[in-house]
Amino acid sequence: MRIRKELFADERDDDLRLVGQPVRRQDIEGHVTGRTAFFDDHSVAGLLHLRCVRSTQHHARIRSIDTSAAERTPGVRRILRWADLPKKAHNILTIFDFGIDDEPALADGKVRYKGEPIVAILAESRRAADEAVAKVRVDYEPLPAVFDVEEALKPGAPLVNEYIGRNWFRYWGDYDCQQIRFGDVEAALRSADLVVSGRYQMSPIEHAPLETQGCIVVPAEDGRFTVYTCTQGLFFSLDNTAAQLKIESNRLHFVGGTVGGGFGGKVDTVVEPLAVLAAMLTGRPVRYVFSRAEEMQVSSPRGAERIYIEDGVMRDGRIVARKITHYHDAGAYSRLSTYGTIKSAAHHPGPYTIPNVWVDSWCVFTNRTPSSAMRGFGVTGGDFALESHMDVVARAIGMDPMELRIKNAYRDGDMKAHRKLTQGAALVECVQVAAELARWPLSEEARRDSSRVGGGGERARIPPTPTARTRAPGSTGTGARVEPARLGTGFAASEPRRGTTPLPGWTGGAGFPSSRPEPPRREAERREPPPEPPRPSTGGHGAIRFSSVFGSRRR
Amino acid sequence: MPLEVRSTPTLAEAASLLQAERAARFLAGGTLVVRAVNEGDVSFSTIVRTSDPAFTRLRTAGGRIELGAGVTMAQILASRELAFLHPAARSVGGPAVRTMATVGGNLFAPHPYGDFATALLALDARIRLASGFGAREVSLEELLRGRERTPRPLVASLSFERPADPAAFRFRKMTRTRPKGPAVLTIAAWLPLSGGRVSGARVAFGAMAATPIRARAVERALEGRPLSAEGVAVAVAAAAGEGDPPTDPIASAWYRQRVVGVILRRLLLGEP
């Protein structure tokens, strides 16, 4: 490996001491000698084992749950149901005042995906818990299920999640999808020499960590709980567990350590709340660990994404318009998909300067396993579509795919579709070096091109932009008036933003009455008590920007 | 009911225990049974194992090669006499699995596993079953047909004729990930030549039905033919009609039926 230090040498201090050097991982000795301690290496006396009865149906109403035989199983100490939950539904982003509490930790009278936990069994041994699980009889009334994002958006599609109230997540009070509007895409598509369209489909991907998700909870005499866990976000999971159990966070002591593989799959905080609740109700230490089959089937995968791209292209290779519709399959519950959808919109239209851009990014609910974070979720799928499409465009106009990328790559000083000026662009140089290493012939012009020249000026301009709002078929919106200035629409008048300006419209907090949870639609015949009214928004924080899922930066 | 592990000094005692208790499973290498325990399988509550030395004995001296059912894939790979079986043994799992996985266990490995059983089928292996009342022998085909029956028979050992020409044995496994993915399909073939023509062929397919199977139409189509492009054409065409391939996360039935002829042709012609 060679680092091209000659590129952008004046833009950085030449003090790289680790990049490009072989470095021994600090934890490798423990791993290869088997001495690394994981959460499950904590040996605790008097442990109860938690196992869940899981839905065999993709979508069904639960008529009844018969646990009588399970209760009689030797070793069984307690069975947890939805009625035992302090908070009836939760979403891990609502601790940041974003999103809707839409997922019950145990089924609330309905199951929305295959594998959803219905009741939790606590027993003296893993074996006894498994035997009791096999004895629980659940009487289902199957409901029509929907597995395809576009089918789910059609009027008359089965409603997946009553807490959400529709099969798509509504952003910023009254947007059916996350939108980017920059210039007049329709006019540009009409005047382009060629329009190149494509459809790209991602499959869900499981993180498949060697260590399956789990935790061990130990109650202490002072009313606190020590939680040994493999979560990737220790304090994020602590706060979410406290919120879900309605206890002060200082009653929880989370102990992390080495995570046996995460890749984004261990932030959902699905095991800790149930295990702590079980320890609270029994006064015993509790262990809850996913089996391999559970890890594969019910832990959140990367979501399936479907991406449509329509490019307006000129014969000389300039892309003058890019129109994208991006569907995220959130599965049955939000988890982090609402955020992944925003990320995808923030990533389009890729590292290219395109004067007219139109993006609709949808967070859609289906009866599939809830999807969530995985290694650049929202971005990776988009890149697969964008870069595949760049090759399709190159072929359509008979241009070299590397040259097409260099021609359209953003330059320093260019205005991005998100109203941010490009800084530190390096795509041109990356393509040049890749071409050189692959002995790919480039034209003299492409070889001499640079990310630092040709940008700015006319390319820094924000074009006049029609700001039509996209509606789901049959959707009428909430009718909520959304202040254009606060949402950052009407950009033609606004100043270009620099640096770490939040996404337009990302103001969060109390200012968005219709982004608050709506009470779920309930069936009259349901026997269980209705869920609590939604938590009132705390308000008054001003704008919030995610710096990662583990924290927010308040501005 | 807690899980009980019972160790027996002889195979006959193990067989008696298994016959007496329906909710018992025999543990050889544990790559299937222990995984089931870990995944919360409560269909059995007793595990039976044996320390009978005959169980792990490997005999390559006589005219027939005899493998105790507890012989591991690693043992096969360590035997120079069994070099012709190394590709089949190496196709089972990774090194950790091969250290534990046994030839007897592989006969019961559910689809799409059972690559070594496919190889044994092409070698026309005979199976010695242990029982409380003494041993009896069945063909491997017969064992595979009835392997889901309870109580499951306990395999003590298996044997097959020492190949006069080890080169007559060929083995191919098609996987999505290399080197150790589960089989899209597996083909093992015994192709003795007489005067340049196939005589007495045995061809076995793995992952092309619920259990490994013999491909009889393919065998008939090869009889008396040379292993040339023209000579194998009829056999290749017959391949798709064999078995009843399942659709699973590895491949669809449709795909398996279309690709089996391609892999068979490559195997017969010695193409890469």
Interface residues (C-beta under 8 A of the other chain):
Chain A: R51 P74 S125 R126 R127 A128 D130 E131 V133 A134 S291 R292 A293
Chain B: M1 P2 L3 N38 E39 G40 D41 V42
